[in-house]
Amino acid sequence: HVMNIIRKNILSLSCHKYASNVIEKALQCATPEERALLVEAICGQQNDPHPPLLVMMRDRFGNYIVQRVIALAQLPQRDMLFW
């Protein structure tokens, strides 16, 4: 399943010039359940000192994904993003 591949490779894909466009489209087209899984992958594990979210925020392509996630995330996912 495409969403599982995206979820497992979210950081490397989000920080790539062209793959980040695919991630944006996946976030737009995802079901609420799929989007929630992608947001969880972006937020990373709670004890991770360098979660994907922080790396993506500092990346020239990844930051667009972070902006898109903030715009599209529903309330439970928004809470995860703004810890």
ABEGO torsion letter per residue (X at the ends): XAAAAAAAAAAAAAABAAAAAAAAAAAAABBAAAAAAAAAAAAEBAABABBAAAAAAABAAAAAAAAAAAAABBAAAAAAABX
